[in-house]
């Protein structure tokens, strides 16, 4: 992770929790309401433990519902009997429990699947598919609603929109099932619907694509009219079309969802009917027919210039499973996927499929991904607004910390929301080591992001159990609205150091604290220097760093700050080196600006003992003088 720079502040992180066939939750039908809710809380606790900020839960798996729907029966995954009340409101509990953990809840619905069998008499009496049998088509041993009938499209929208209007969900989410995937020797018998409604289309395939497009566009409009802040996301099959078929397609050779299942996912993006797209890129890096690298490139290019966010569906279910490609026997495969994303800023996050595979953590692949990429909490990206039109509302005013108190379990923070037109939905808590004001640019990433907390009442509280006893900290809190727009932080609350606090400054003039070759000159020209003078050199591709030597009193986490004068003729990316317990870490510093004050490099794990800890390297492209002036280490944990 160190090579990729500071952790991102905004990154969508989550996993799918499938209910169809009791794939993830409930673990089996017929559990008591208490047992089902206990399992659900376990899944949400896991999401929080992994520093996720969302869960995508299947609440309408097969033309049925996990809430008291006036349109469709209770799902059989709850009790084992379709239409039987489970004794509680699963979606209501789900929303409350997710939000209590400040997790977004994306309500996952399948639009057209009716049953994973082909016998309508097995459906509960009064089921819409029995009431209106002309809506239903049997195909390959399953029952589907006919997407070509306007009445069907209207009905399934009504059924899904009921969950959105009645519950405080954060998004409506669809998977990749519209028209069914083709099965050899089977025919999807919608010829009568084509004859009735297909005028003006020269092919059945074009008409079917039009039907899916209508469903997406109509739901987009209806959702915006009812709750414009609720995101609309779709997770299609990962390949739209192959370049050999269409020059706009990806350099792949796999099933084409545009042709096979009539899903024109590229159009949904370019028309900006949706807020996010989460293509299921269920292949490994270097796959011969569908290279993960190529598909990330293609989808990144596809969303460019639109308001649509790109999330990536990850095939966690392949890791460590016998019979999968050898790449999936490598615990680092998933982590490498997210490392690739650093080259594509269009990628705003990931979804793992599915919950049971995340929990299984085969080969330690999920743990590796979390350690490499989820080391800090992250905020959900700000919703751009469908079609580039933001949802109404404004950023809430900054909150005020009323107390920061040491307790036996950590540091308890209490704060009050400010009065304003926008009521906060959540809060972002920041912790900076030491008592000095942090470099403002340090809040552009997640290095100081301590936690996020759901808003309740007129304020909030949080206990920082990771605070080191006696260390000095500065705490700040910002408010977030439901679109994740963030207020400025309120006034900082400083917690003074205790007996085990440690902070030391080493200047280039500190005896025994600085070493550099003759290539490093000495100057006192800039008034922004620390102390009497500073050292400077020209960039060269040579190993000739200047080093600051520090006696580190004990192994632990230390914040490293650097001080330098600034000038337009100094280097835009002066390499700074830190000797950590896991190796040498490099951080670039733009020395053209921000001089005359402490600037944070980051928090690093350091070993005890006296040695060169922080270096300034000459190994950089041409671009101005490189300066070494002073460093400061502050123990934070």
C-alpha positions as CSV (number, residue, x, y, z in Angstrom):
1,X,0.0,0.0,0.0
2,X,2.9,2.4,0.7
3,X,3.9,2.6,-2.9
4,X,0.4,3.8,-3.8
5,X,0.6,6.8,-1.5
6,X,-1.8,7.9,1.2
7,X,-5.1,5.9,1.6
8,X,-8.0,7.3,-0.4
9,X,-10.6,9.3,1.7
10,X,-13.6,8.3,-0.5
11,X,-13.9,4.7,-1.7
12,X,-17.0,2.6,-2.0
13,X,-16.5,-0.7,-0.2
14,X,-19.1,-3.4,0.2
15,X,-20.3,-6.9,-0.5
16,X,-23.4,-8.6,-1.9
17,X,-25.6,-10.5,0.6
18,X,-27.7,-12.9,-1.4
19,X,-31.0,-14.4,-0.1
20,X,-32.1,-16.4,-3.2
21,X,-31.8,-20.1,-2.3
22,X,-30.5,-19.0,1.1
23,X,-27.1,-18.5,-0.5
24,X,-25.9,-16.1,2.3
25,X,-28.8,-15.1,4.6
26,X,-30.8,-16.5,6.2
27,X,-28.5,-19.5,6.4
28,X,-31.6,-21.7,6.0
29,X,-35.4,-21.1,5.9
30,X,-37.4,-21.5,9.0
31,X,-35.1,-20.0,11.5
32,X,-36.8,-18.1,14.3
33,X,-37.0,-14.3,14.0
34,X,-34.4,-13.9,16.7
35,X,-32.0,-16.3,15.0
36,X,-32.5,-14.6,11.6
37,X,-31.8,-11.1,13.1
38,X,-28.8,-12.4,15.0
39,X,-27.4,-13.7,11.7
40,X,-28.1,-10.4,10.0
41,X,-26.3,-8.5,12.8
42,X,-23.4,-10.8,12.4
43,X,-23.1,-10.0,8.6
44,X,-23.3,-6.2,9.3
45,X,-20.7,-6.5,12.0
46,X,-18.5,-8.3,9.6
47,X,-18.9,-5.4,7.1
48,X,-18.0,-2.9,9.7
49,X,-15.0,-5.0,10.8
50,X,-13.7,-5.0,7.3
51,X,-14.1,-1.2,7.1
52,X,-16.8,-1.5,4.5
53,X,-19.3,1.4,4.1
54,X,-22.1,-0.4,2.4
55,X,-23.9,-3.7,2.0
56,X,-26.0,-4.8,-1.0
57,X,-28.8,-7.1,0.3
58,X,-31.2,-9.0,-1.9
59,X,-34.7,-8.0,-0.7
60,X,-36.7,-9.2,-3.8
61,X,-35.1,-12.4,-4.9
62,X,-37.8,-14.0,-7.0
63,X,-41.0,-12.0,-7.5
64,X,-41.4,-12.0,-3.7
65,X,-40.4,-9.7,-0.9
66,X,-38.5,-9.4,2.4
67,X,-41.0,-6.8,3.6
68,X,-44.8,-6.7,3.8
69,X,-45.4,-5.8,0.2
70,X,-48.9,-5.1,-1.1
71,X,-47.7,-6.4,-4.5
72,X,-46.0,-9.7,-3.9
73,X,-45.9,-12.5,-1.3
74,X,-43.4,-13.0,1.6
75,X,-40.3,-14.8,0.3
76,X,-40.0,-18.5,1.0
77,X,-36.3,-18.0,2.0
78,X,-37.5,-16.7,5.3
79,X,-39.9,-19.4,6.5
80,X,-39.8,-22.1,3.9
81,X,-43.3,-21.3,2.8
82,X,-44.0,-18.5,0.3
83,X,-46.5,-16.0,1.6
84,X,-46.0,-16.8,5.3
85,X,-45.3,-13.9,7.6
86,X,-41.8,-14.3,9.2
87,X,-42.9,-12.7,12.5
88,X,-41.0,-9.4,12.0
89,X,-40.1,-6.9,9.2
90,X,-36.7,-8.0,7.7
91,X,-36.2,-4.9,5.6
92,X,-37.1,-2.6,8.4
93,X,-34.7,-4.3,10.7
94,X,-32.0,-4.4,8.0
95,X,-32.3,-0.6,7.4
96,X,-32.1,0.2,11.1
97,X,-29.2,-2.1,11.9
98,X,-27.2,-1.1,8.8
99,X,-27.6,2.6,9.5
100,X,-26.7,2.1,13.2
101,X,-23.3,0.9,11.9
102,X,-23.3,3.8,9.4
103,X,-23.4,1.3,6.5
104,X,-25.3,2.3,3.3
105,X,-28.1,-0.2,2.6
106,X,-28.6,-0.9,-1.1
107,X,-31.8,-2.8,-1.8
108,X,-31.0,-5.5,-4.3
109,X,-33.9,-6.6,-6.5
110,X,-34.2,-9.0,-9.4
111,X,-36.8,-7.5,-11.9
112,X,-38.1,-10.5,-13.8
113,X,-37.2,-13.8,-12.1
114,X,-40.4,-15.5,-10.8
115,X,-39.2,-18.9,-9.7
116,X,-36.3,-21.3,-10.0
117,X,-38.7,-23.9,-11.1
118,X,-41.3,-24.1,-14.0
119,X,-44.5,-25.1,-12.1
120,X,-46.9,-22.1,-11.5
121,X,-49.0,-24.2,-9.1
122,X,-46.1,-24.2,-6.6
123,X,-46.5,-20.5,-6.3
124,X,-48.7,-19.3,-3.4
125,X,-52.3,-18.7,-4.3
126,X,-52.9,-15.1,-5.3
127,X,-49.4,-14.7,-6.6
128,X,-49.4,-12.2,-9.5
129,X,-47.9,-14.8,-11.8
130,X,-50.9,-17.0,-11.1
131,X,-53.4,-14.2,-11.2
132,X,-52.0,-13.0,-14.6
133,X,-50.5,-16.2,-16.2
134,X,-50.1,-14.4,-19.6
135,X,-47.3,-12.4,-17.9
136,X,-45.2,-15.5,-17.4
137,X,-42.9,-17.4,-19.7
138,X,-41.3,-20.8,-18.7
139,X,-37.7,-21.1,-19.9
140,X,-35.1,-23.8,-19.2
141,X,-36.9,-25.0,-16.1
142,X,-37.6,-21.6,-14.6
143,X,-40.4,-19.0,-14.7
144,X,-39.9,-15.4,-15.8
145,X,-42.0,-12.3,-16.2
146,X,-42.1,-11.3,-19.9
147,X,-40.1,-8.0,-20.2
148,X,-41.9,-7.2,-23.5
149,X,-45.3,-6.5,-21.9
150,X,-45.9,-2.9,-20.7
151,X,-48.1,-4.1,-17.9
152,X,-45.3,-6.3,-16.6
153,X,-42.8,-3.5,-16.7
154,X,-45.2,-1.2,-14.9
155,X,-45.9,-3.9,-12.2
156,X,-42.3,-4.8,-11.4
157,X,-41.4,-1.1,-11.1
158,X,-44.3,-0.6,-8.7
159,X,-43.2,-3.6,-6.7
160,X,-39.6,-2.5,-6.4
161,X,-40.5,1.2,-5.8
162,X,-42.6,0.2,-2.8
163,X,-39.5,-0.7,-0.9
164,X,-37.9,2.6,-1.8
165,X,-40.9,4.7,-0.8
166,X,-41.6,3.0,2.5
167,X,-38.0,2.4,3.7
168,X,-35.0,4.6,4.2
169,X,-32.8,2.7,1.7
170,X,-29.8,4.4,0.2
171,X,-29.9,2.8,-3.2
172,X,-31.9,0.6,-5.5
173,X,-29.7,-2.1,-7.0
174,X,-30.3,-4.5,-9.9
175,X,-28.1,-7.5,-10.9
176,X,-27.4,-8.8,-14.4
177,X,-30.7,-10.8,-14.9
178,X,-33.1,-9.1,-17.4
179,X,-33.7,-11.5,-20.3
180,X,-32.4,-14.9,-19.2
181,X,-29.0,-16.2,-20.2
182,X,-29.3,-18.4,-23.3
183,X,-29.5,-22.2,-22.9
184,X,-28.8,-24.4,-25.9
185,X,-32.0,-25.9,-27.4
186,X,-34.3,-23.6,-25.5
187,X,-36.5,-20.8,-26.8
188,X,-37.8,-17.8,-24.8
189,X,-41.4,-17.8,-26.1
190,X,-42.2,-14.1,-26.4
191,X,-43.2,-14.1,-30.0
192,X,-46.8,-13.1,-29.1
193,X,-45.6,-10.1,-27.2
194,X,-43.3,-9.1,-30.1
195,X,-46.3,-9.3,-32.5
196,X,-48.3,-7.1,-30.2
197,X,-45.7,-4.6,-29.2
198,X,-42.8,-4.8,-31.5
199,X,-43.9,-2.6,-34.4
200,X,-41.1,-0.5,-35.8
201,X,-38.4,-3.0,-34.8
202,X,-36.7,-5.0,-37.5
203,X,-35.5,-7.8,-35.2
204,X,-36.6,-9.5,-32.0
205,X,-33.2,-8.7,-30.4
206,X,-33.5,-5.0,-31.0
207,X,-37.0,-5.0,-29.5
208,X,-35.8,-6.9,-26.5
209,X,-33.0,-4.4,-25.9
210,X,-35.5,-1.6,-26.2
211,X,-37.7,-3.3,-23.5
212,X,-34.7,-3.4,-21.1
213,X,-33.8,0.2,-21.9
214,X,-37.4,1.2,-21.2
215,X,-37.3,-0.5,-17.8
216,X,-34.0,1.3,-16.8
217,X,-35.1,4.7,-18.1
218,X,-38.6,4.6,-16.6
219,X,-37.3,3.4,-13.2
220,X,-34.7,6.2,-13.3
221,X,-37.4,8.8,-13.8
222,X,-39.7,7.4,-11.2
223,X,-37.0,7.0,-8.6
224,X,-35.9,10.6,-9.2
225,X,-39.5,11.8,-8.8
226,X,-40.0,10.0,-5.5
227,X,-36.6,10.2,-3.7
228,X,-34.0,12.0,-5.8
229,X,-31.3,11.2,-3.2
230,X,-31.6,7.4,-3.6
231,X,-28.9,6.1,-5.8
232,X,-29.8,3.7,-8.7
233,X,-27.2,1.1,-9.6
234,X,-26.9,-1.9,-11.8
235,X,-24.4,-4.7,-11.8
236,X,-24.3,-6.1,-15.4
237,X,-22.3,-8.9,-16.9
238,X,-18.7,-7.7,-17.3
239,X,-18.6,-7.8,-21.2
240,X,-20.8,-5.5,-23.2
241,X,-19.5,-6.5,-26.6
242,X,-16.2,-7.7,-28.0
243,X,-14.2,-5.4,-30.3
244,X,-14.2,-8.1,-33.0
245,X,-18.0,-7.6,-33.2
246,X,-18.2,-3.9,-32.5
247,X,-15.2,-1.4,-32.5
248,X,-16.7,0.3,-29.4
249,X,-16.3,-3.0,-27.5
250,X,-13.6,-4.3,-25.3
251,X,-10.6,-6.4,-26.5
252,X,-12.1,-9.5,-25.2
253,X,-13.6,-12.8,-26.5
254,X,-16.5,-13.8,-24.3
255,X,-20.2,-13.8,-24.0
256,X,-21.6,-10.4,-25.2
257,X,-24.4,-9.2,-22.9
258,X,-25.7,-6.8,-25.5
259,X,-26.4,-9.7,-27.8
260,X,-27.0,-12.7,-25.5
261,X,-29.2,-11.2,-22.8
262,X,-30.1,-7.9,-24.6
263,X,-28.5,-5.7,-21.9
264,X,-27.1,-2.5,-23.5
265,X,-25.2,-1.5,-20.4
266,X,-23.0,0.9,-22.3
267,X,-26.1,2.9,-23.3
268,X,-27.3,3.1,-19.7
269,X,-24.1,4.7,-18.8
270,X,-23.8,7.1,-21.7
271,X,-27.5,8.2,-21.2
272,X,-26.8,8.6,-17.5
273,X,-29.9,6.8,-16.5
274,X,-28.1,5.3,-13.5
275,X,-25.9,6.6,-10.7
276,X,-23.4,3.8,-10.6
277,X,-22.5,0.7,-12.7
278,X,-20.8,-2.2,-11.0
279,X,-19.9,-4.6,-13.8
280,X,-19.1,-8.2,-12.7
281,X,-15.5,-8.4,-13.7
282,X,-15.2,-12.0,-12.6
283,X,-11.9,-12.8,-14.4
284,X,-8.3,-12.7,-13.3
285,X,-5.4,-10.5,-14.4
286,X,-4.2,-11.8,-17.8
287,X,-7.2,-14.0,-18.5
288,X,-6.8,-15.0,-22.2
289,X,-10.4,-14.3,-23.2
290,X,-11.4,-11.6,-20.7
291,X,-8.3,-9.9,-19.1
292,X,-9.3,-8.0,-16.0
293,X,-6.9,-5.2,-16.9
294,X,-8.5,-4.7,-20.3
295,X,-12.0,-4.7,-18.8
296,X,-11.1,-2.1,-16.1
297,X,-9.6,0.0,-18.9
298,X,-12.8,-0.3,-21.1
299,X,-15.3,0.4,-18.3
300,X,-13.2,3.4,-17.1
301,X,-13.3,4.8,-20.6
302,X,-17.0,4.1,-20.8
303,X,-17.9,6.1,-17.7
304,X,-15.5,9.0,-18.5
305,X,-17.4,12.2,-19.2
306,X,-20.5,11.0,-17.5
307,X,-21.9,11.4,-13.9
308,X,-22.0,7.6,-13.5
309,X,-19.7,6.1,-10.9
310,X,-17.8,2.9,-11.7
311,X,-17.7,0.2,-9.0
312,X,-16.2,-3.2,-9.8
313,X,-17.8,-6.5,-9.0
314,X,-15.1,-8.9,-7.6
315,X,-15.3,-12.7,-7.8
316,X,-14.3,-13.4,-4.2
317,X,-16.1,-16.7,-4.7
318,X,-13.3,-18.0,-6.9
319,X,-10.4,-17.5,-4.5
320,X,-9.0,-20.7,-3.2
321,X,-11.6,-22.9,-4.9
322,X,-10.6,-26.1,-6.5
323,X,-11.0,-26.2,-10.3
324,X,-10.6,-22.4,-10.8
325,X,-7.8,-21.0,-12.8
326,X,-4.4,-21.1,-11.1
327,X,-4.5,-17.3,-10.6
328,X,-7.2,-17.8,-8.0
329,X,-4.9,-20.0,-5.9
330,X,-2.8,-16.9,-5.2
331,X,-4.0,-15.0,-2.1
332,X,-2.8,-11.7,-3.6
333,X,-5.0,-11.8,-6.8
334,X,-7.8,-9.7,-5.4
335,X,-5.4,-7.2,-3.8
336,X,-3.7,-6.8,-7.2
337,X,-7.0,-5.9,-8.7
338,X,-7.4,-3.0,-6.4
339,X,-3.7,-2.0,-6.9
340,X,-4.5,-1.7,-10.7
341,X,-7.4,0.7,-9.8
342,X,-4.8,3.3,-8.7
343,X,-4.1,3.8,-12.4
344,X,-7.8,4.4,-13.1
345,X,-9.3,7.2,-11.1
346,X,-12.7,6.5,-12.6
347,X,-12.9,3.4,-10.4
348,X,-14.6,4.5,-7.2
349,X,-14.8,1.2,-5.3
350,X,-15.6,-2.5,-5.2
351,X,-18.3,-5.0,-4.4
352,X,-17.3,-8.6,-3.3
353,X,-19.5,-11.5,-4.3
354,X,-20.7,-12.8,-2.0
355,X,-21.0,-12.6,1.8
356,X,-20.2,-16.3,2.6
357,X,-17.0,-16.1,0.5
358,X,-16.0,-12.8,2.2
359,X,-16.5,-14.5,5.5
360,X,-14.7,-17.7,4.5
361,X,-11.6,-15.7,3.6
362,X,-10.0,-18.6,1.8
363,X,-6.2,-18.4,1.5
364,X,-6.5,-15.2,3.5
365,X,-7.3,-13.4,0.2
366,X,-9.9,-11.1,1.8
367,X,-7.6,-10.3,4.7
368,X,-4.8,-9.5,2.3
369,X,-7.1,-7.1,0.4
370,X,-8.2,-5.4,3.6
371,X,-4.7,-5.0,4.9
372,X,-3.4,-3.6,1.6
373,X,-6.3,-1.3,0.7
374,X,-8.8,-0.9,3.6
375,X,-6.3,0.0,6.4
376,X,-8.2,3.2,7.1
377,X,-11.9,3.9,7.1
378,X,-13.3,5.6,3.9
379,X,-16.3,7.8,3.1
380,X,-18.7,6.9,0.4
381,X,-18.0,9.0,-2.7
382,X,-20.2,12.1,-3.0
383,X,-23.3,11.3,-5.3
384,X,-22.8,13.3,-8.5
385,X,-26.5,13.1,-9.3
386,X,-28.2,11.2,-12.1
387,X,-27.5,13.0,-15.4
388,X,-25.1,15.3,-13.5
389,X,-28.1,16.9,-11.6
390,X,-27.3,16.8,-7.9
391,X,-30.0,15.8,-5.5
392,X,-31.5,18.9,-3.7
393,X,-30.0,19.9,-0.4
394,X,-26.9,21.6,1.0
395,X,-23.9,20.6,3.2
396,X,-24.7,20.8,6.9
397,X,-22.9,23.3,9.1
398,X,-19.9,22.1,11.1
399,X,-20.5,20.4,14.5
400,X,-18.8,21.4,17.7
401,X,-16.9,19.0,20.0
402,X,-18.1,19.6,23.5
403,X,-15.7,17.2,25.3
404,X,-12.7,15.0,24.8
405,X,-12.2,12.9,27.9
406,X,-9.7,10.1,28.7
407,X,-11.4,7.0,30.0
408,X,-10.2,3.5,31.0
409,X,-11.0,2.3,27.5
410,X,-9.7,5.2,25.4
411,X,-10.8,8.8,24.6
412,X,-14.5,9.7,24.6
413,X,-15.6,12.4,22.2
414,X,-18.9,14.2,22.5
415,X,-20.2,16.8,20.0
416,X,-23.3,18.8,19.1
417,X,-24.7,19.4,15.6
418,X,-25.0,23.0,14.6
419,X,-28.4,24.5,13.7
420,X,-28.9,24.7,10.0
421,X,-31.1,23.9,7.0
422,X,-29.6,20.5,6.5
423,X,-29.7,17.9,9.3
424,X,-26.5,15.7,9.4
425,X,-26.9,12.1,8.4
426,X,-23.5,11.1,9.7
427,X,-20.2,12.4,11.0
428,X,-16.6,12.0,10.0
429,X,-14.2,11.9,13.0
430,X,-10.5,12.9,12.5
431,X,-7.6,12.4,14.8
432,X,-4.2,14.1,14.3
433,X,-1.2,13.2,16.4
434,X,0.2,16.0,18.5
435,X,-1.2,19.4,19.4
436,X,-0.2,21.4,16.3
437,X,-2.8,22.1,13.6
438,X,-2.4,19.6,10.8
439,X,-1.4,20.4,7.3
440,X,-4.8,21.2,5.6
441,X,-3.9,18.9,2.7
442,X,-3.7,16.0,5.1
443,X,-7.5,15.9,5.1
444,X,-7.6,15.2,1.4
445,X,-7.0,11.6,2.1
446,X,-7.8,9.1,4.9
447,X,-4.6,9.2,6.9
448,X,-6.4,11.0,9.8
449,X,-9.9,9.6,9.3
450,X,-10.6,7.8,12.6
451,X,-14.2,6.7,12.1
452,X,-17.7,7.5,10.8
453,X,-20.7,7.6,13.0
454,X,-24.4,7.7,12.1
455,X,-26.2,10.8,13.3
456,X,-28.8,10.5,16.0
457,X,-30.6,13.2,17.9
458,X,-28.8,16.5,18.2
459,X,-25.2,15.3,18.4
460,X,-23.2,12.2,19.0
461,X,-20.4,10.4,20.9
462,X,-17.6,8.0,20.1
463,X,-14.9,6.3,22.1
464,X,-11.5,6.1,20.4
465,X,-10.2,2.8,21.8
466,X,-7.1,3.0,19.6
467,X,-5.7,6.1,21.4
468,X,-2.4,5.4,23.0
469,X,-2.3,6.2,26.8
470,X,-0.9,9.6,27.5
471,X,-0.2,10.6,23.9
472,X,-1.2,14.0,22.6
473,X,-4.0,14.3,20.0
474,X,-6.0,16.8,18.1
475,X,-9.6,15.7,17.3
476,X,-11.9,17.2,14.7
477,X,-15.4,16.4,13.5
478,X,-17.2,17.1,10.3
479,X,-20.9,16.6,9.3
480,X,-22.1,14.7,6.3
481,X,-25.4,14.9,4.5
482,X,-27.1,11.9,2.9
483,X,-25.3,12.5,-0.4
484,X,-22.0,12.3,1.6
485,X,-21.2,16.0,1.1
486,X,-18.9,17.0,4.0
487,X,-18.9,20.2,6.0
488,X,-15.7,21.9,7.1
489,X,-14.5,20.5,10.4
490,X,-15.6,22.3,13.5
491,X,-13.2,23.7,16.1
492,X,-10.4,21.3,17.1
493,X,-10.3,19.8,20.5
494,X,-6.7,19.2,21.8
495,X,-5.9,16.5,24.2
496,X,-2.6,17.2,26.0
497,X,0.1,14.6,26.3
498,X,0.5,12.3,29.3
499,X,3.6,10.7,30.8
500,X,4.3,8.4,27.8
501,X,4.1,11.1,25.1
502,X,7.1,11.6,22.8
503,X,7.9,14.2,20.2
504,X,11.4,15.2,18.9
505,X,12.6,17.7,16.3
506,X,15.9,17.1,14.4
507,X,17.2,20.0,12.4
508,X,19.9,19.9,9.8
509,X,22.1,21.6,12.3
510,X,21.4,19.2,15.2
511,X,24.7,17.7,16.4
512,X,24.9,14.0,15.4
513,X,21.4,14.2,13.9
514,X,22.1,15.0,10.2
515,X,24.5,13.5,7.6
516,X,24.9,14.5,4.0
517,X,27.5,14.3,1.3
518,X,29.4,17.3,-0.1
519,X,26.9,17.5,-2.9
520,X,24.5,19.1,-0.4
521,X,25.1,22.8,-0.1
522,X,24.1,25.1,2.8
523,X,21.9,28.1,2.6
524,X,20.2,30.7,4.8
525,X,18.5,32.5,1.9
526,X,14.9,31.7,2.6
527,X,13.1,33.2,5.6
528,X,10.9,30.1,5.7
529,X,13.7,27.9,7.0
530,X,13.8,26.1,10.3
531,X,16.7,27.2,12.4
532,X,19.8,29.0,11.1
533,X,20.0,27.4,7.7
534,X,19.0,24.4,5.5
535,X,20.7,22.1,3.0
536,X,20.0,21.9,-0.8
537,X,21.1,19.9,-3.8
538,X,20.2,19.3,-7.4
539,X,18.3,16.1,-8.5
540,X,20.4,13.3,-9.9
541,X,19.8,9.6,-10.5
542,X,22.2,8.6,-7.7
543,X,21.8,7.1,-4.3
544,X,22.9,10.0,-2.2
545,X,20.2,10.8,0.4
546,X,20.6,13.2,3.3
547,X,19.6,11.5,6.5
548,X,18.1,12.6,9.8
549,X,19.1,10.4,12.7
550,X,16.6,9.9,15.6
551,X,16.6,7.9,18.8
552,X,13.2,6.2,18.8
553,X,12.3,5.3,22.4
554,X,10.0,2.4,21.8
555,X,8.5,0.5,18.9
556,X,5.2,2.0,17.8
557,X,3.4,4.3,15.5
558,X,4.9,7.7,14.8
559,X,3.8,10.7,12.9
560,X,6.5,12.1,10.7
561,X,6.4,15.8,9.8
562,X,8.9,17.7,7.6
563,X,9.8,21.4,7.5
564,X,11.2,23.1,4.4
565,X,11.3,26.6,2.9
566,X,9.4,27.0,-0.3
567,X,10.3,28.6,-3.6
568,X,9.1,28.3,-7.2
569,X,12.5,27.0,-8.2
570,X,12.4,24.1,-5.8
571,X,11.4,20.5,-6.7
572,X,7.7,19.5,-7.2
573,X,8.2,16.0,-5.9
574,X,11.2,15.8,-3.6
575,X,11.5,12.2,-2.5
576,X,11.4,11.7,1.3
577,X,12.3,8.3,2.7
578,X,11.2,6.7,6.0
579,X,12.8,3.6,7.4
580,X,9.8,1.6,8.8
581,X,9.6,-1.8,10.4
582,X,8.5,-3.3,7.0
583,X,11.0,-1.5,4.8
584,X,11.8,1.8,3.2
585,X,8.8,4.0,2.3
586,X,9.0,6.9,-0.1
587,X,6.7,10.0,-0.1
588,X,7.0,12.9,-2.5
589,X,6.7,16.5,-1.2
590,X,6.1,19.5,-3.4
591,X,8.6,22.0,-2.1
592,X,7.5,24.8,-4.4
593,X,4.6,25.6,-1.9
594,X,3.6,25.0,1.7
595,X,6.9,26.0,3.2
596,X,7.7,27.5,6.6
597,X,5.5,25.1,8.5
598,X,5.3,21.4,9.4
599,X,3.9,19.1,6.7
600,X,2.9,15.6,7.5
601,X,4.4,12.7,5.6
602,X,2.2,10.1,7.3
603,X,2.1,7.8,10.3
604,X,4.6,4.9,10.2
605,X,5.5,1.9,12.3
606,X,9.1,2.4,13.6
607,X,11.4,0.2,15.6
608,X,13.1,1.2,18.7
609,X,16.7,2.4,18.7
610,X,18.9,5.2,17.3
611,X,19.5,5.2,13.5
612,X,18.8,7.2,10.3
613,X,15.0,7.3,10.2
614,X,14.1,10.1,7.7
615,X,15.9,10.8,4.5
616,X,15.7,13.2,1.6
617,X,16.8,11.7,-1.7
618,X,18.4,13.2,-4.8
619,X,17.0,10.5,-7.0
620,X,14.3,12.5,-8.9
621,X,13.7,13.9,-12.4
622,X,14.9,17.3,-13.2
623,X,12.7,20.0,-11.7
624,X,14.5,22.3,-9.2
625,X,16.5,22.2,-6.0
626,X,15.8,19.6,-3.4
627,X,15.8,20.8,0.2
628,X,16.5,19.1,3.6
629,X,15.8,21.3,6.6
630,X,14.1,19.6,9.6
631,X,12.0,16.7,10.7
632,X,9.7,16.0,13.6
633,X,8.6,12.6,15.1
634,X,5.6,12.3,17.4
635,X,4.5,9.1,18.9
636,X,0.8,8.3,18.3
637,X,0.4,4.7,19.3
